[in-house]
């Protein structure tokens, strides 16, 4: 009989520092070709607007294969319902039988995505930066900042959103977060996005934008940008000229990013060539391919790879079987 775990129980089996490590390991496995990861499945809805992403696969030699369904229906806030939902199914790689149903409500997708942002900052951002810039006001924007505390030495953050009211509410909420309180970071509302871009040396974009938000001429030397939002066809947060300006462009998955990421738009527009794009797991394994100077501009295009879902599902499954519960969870 499969184990059915609901959200609050799932959270007990996720340790954030360990999660960052296993997501890092997963990117390396992916880039080394040690995973079976088919193309992403997409479902799109117009009325009401929504996206469903289906990601699945396994790591060679692993105990499980994993299938994840995650949805985002953007008008749910008006209904007082969460925008995100989802479920992760974990099957035996030996028998094909289902072992776990993780009714995570999209949380595992959120947290593994935030962990990817932390991994990326660890390997590509300058070690000491004055200001972090967070673009967006949703769940992912909050989690990105929270998980950066483990990898970045910084005490100031600027937040921008299309709704300044939502941005201020996010700041208020973050100040109530124990992790943020312990970090002691100062979080300030930026009423102008260009100001945030010019002042921040680590920028994380977390929006579903379909027209570029960040322009090339506003980005200063020494900046790293992690673009999280372009996880589907038609989405774009960064001006394609910015990718041409960058010293390094890194994709979580080159295959995916040239199909529906920031890289896709820049390659289609002729601003960059596909062979100029590096893959994150390769950069983790070979640091000399990443940032080599503090004045370089680096961009990471993260579309979300199934290996992240596989790794976090394995973490939950193993912790459940060993009854290893973590006191500190998000």
Buried (B, 14 or more C-beta within 10 A) or exposed (E): EEBEBEEEBBBBBBBBEBBBBBBBBBBBBBBEEBBBBEEBEEEEEEEEEBBBBBBBBBBEEBBBBBBBBBBBBBEBEEEEEBBBBBBBBBBBBEEEEBBBBBBBBBBBBBBBBBBBBBBBBBBBBBEEBEBBBBBBBBBBBBBBBBBBBBBBEBEBBBBBBEEBEBBBEBBEEBEEBEBBEEBEBEBEBBEEBEBBBBBBBBBBBBBBBEEBBBBBEBBEEBBBBBBBBBBBEEBBBBBBBBBBBBBBBBBBBBBBBBBBBBBBBBBEEEBBEEEBBBBBBBBBEEEEBBBEEEEBBBBBBBBBBBBBBBBBBBBBBEBBEEEEBBEEBB
